[in-house]
């Protein structure tokens, strides 16, 4: 039945036919009117490419994002905005990229359901890549499933600046208070959502953040932001494969070299006086053509200690209680280490140096620590990663499985266990999971690696033209529906159990029993999060805090 315009007046919604199965739909927010699209076949409305900040171009390059100061009038919100420039190629990339996207039920359904919970997606990519227009993150299926299980939600995804445009360091950036700009982009987007989501039928007091890898790191960064201050921006968090990397000061040598390259490799080297101030240096850098900026800047960027938004590494914020205590899901995938470990390892001597240098670690691990790790993780391939593959040699090195096992625990699994156990001890409702499904066409050599759960969380299986790409099986599709339902249920109730006809076992809180659900397409189950206990506990106590500030 066609939705009547009069019935939507209270939501400020106006529908206009645009042909086919789609019609335009408009919502008025603080800075103007957004014209999105409703798909009558799915009953889902999309508002895409919504600006949440002033374009960070010209004099606003390398500055904290500024809220929109004027009305944008009527804004066509029917297509994704540009991707933010990253350290590698991104589609339709631009500096003018601070946009967000919203998926919701039809206005009539939103009105009938009242103020809806909101899920906010932060993509991963090492803070150097990622974009909301990735088809994997299209929100229609997630919102559709939320209606089918009678737990309707609104979905939002956020673009934020990356690499040197979002995470440039150096003493000059520190002196001018311009660190962690990409994180503050996210923070401003959360404020925009808080101020405007009610116009879409959303409840600003019921926001849950979810993200993968760097997106998960971003979420725990917001949990410990400003020493754990509660700004009322979110009430729940879902962290998928978020590593707990030690943070450095902004004037670390490699950070400083990255900044200095913008002076020495460009015209700034000749136009600036030798005694130019930090502000004058930044003015010159802001005036550089973007292609010159990107070609000249160094490679080391990232989150750093700024003394305000980010005051310490998560390894110290957790035991000190310096974090926002909100209900949380924290999870990892079975074979995380295949993404981060070196390959072609045939002796423990070959593995020693890569292990000492670690993965995004500011300091080399002590030799005694490395030796202990090698002792705690067996060389037997039957106990290595990818797990459950027996003695099969999947890559060139005889000890690659040992390497992947250690690196996976260092980078992802030990931080997740530390996070879950600390929150549980502090009385925070926390749910732990392990994703254990090889994706369609997945390589046994990669195993169940970082990021493969995203297709299941969004119920989006995106086929590619690459070799090995395959259609999802009925088991994949069923698992995806259950995982999407669990994520939606958590956003709706702060409890991931969908109830009703769910095929999942009851997902208990982590608690003292260290309960964890294992997601598998052929039947999920509950396990104790105690596997590889001795090695992971050693990492938590001796490796994660080493070199962190």
C-alpha angles and dihedrals in degrees: 000000000000112000111244115234091219092059090058098049093103089059094047090241124151123184124205124183113246099173137262116033092330135079131178120255127190133207126185118224133172095284102038146298122316118207111204136163132260120205106212091197093063100022090230125132122210126201107185136183096018112173112231097175142024111279107273094226135119110002090002093062110116092012130113110271114267123219117251106275101189139034118275089203110213112358123196103230097179101106137045117263124239121292116248115252111265136185089269133033117301126183117262091352123188142155087240094073110119099123138127135204132220131202120187145154120274113287093254092054091047090051092050092049096046121211107002130210115254131223115202117198123209112187126223131230107131092280085286102079143022138096138199096234090070103126088227089070098048104135105210097096094047093052092042092053090048088061093046092056089043094243101109119193139174117237124212128182124194134209115210134177118273142196117357094350092054106025109028114149137183132120091280093058090046094049091052094045094243103132129127092016093163092056090050089051087060091047092053090049089054089052090050090052091048091053100040112025093089088069086065094047094264128137111231090203092059103059121142121190120214130178146148130236106328087012089058090046087053090053096053087045088059089046091057096034116134089004093307096311115172110228092170093247100127140007101195141035135202115192119190114193097334114172120213102227121187110249126225136206114267093245094060110139097252092046091050092049090055091054094043091054088068088061102039098040098048142052087276087082090069104029098051123078116239090247094047113149124239089255092053091049091052091048089056092047091049090055094055116108108256093243090054091047093052095044094049105041122098125246106244111093134138149113115321140179107278099168093237120048092017111031102162143354118281090246088070100031091061101055090040091055090237096145139087108266105222130147108278144191114203122182148162137194124249098248104034093145097068088076097051110028127093116249132215092053113156102161136034087239089062090050096047099080098043088049092049091051090047127187116304090338121152094210135041114250115246115262091242090056092051092048091051092050091052089050093050096050114063124226090222104118090214088069096042138092130301078052126216093029097110119211094332112133105224100174135027101271124080090215098039090110091056090049092050092048093053096042093046091055093043096050105033120357102052093047090050092050092047090049094048096045093046094050091046091051089051090054095252116145103247130172123199128202141180117205109217109171123111103224124237109291090002120164116242087216090062092036120181094339138172115305100012091112092065093082089055096045091054095033087232118133105185114196117215133193092242120115113271095027108143141174118260118260123232087261091054092050093047092050091048091053091050094048093047088049091051093050091047092047091052091052090047101043107007084245120099095208107108095196119196113073097345115150091209121103115246106284107222126202115267095245126149089314091065092228118189134174120228113212113214131156093226094053131322123227144181120256137173113258092231103104115132085008099165095049095043093047090051089052092050093051102036111019110035095056095043110112094358121131 
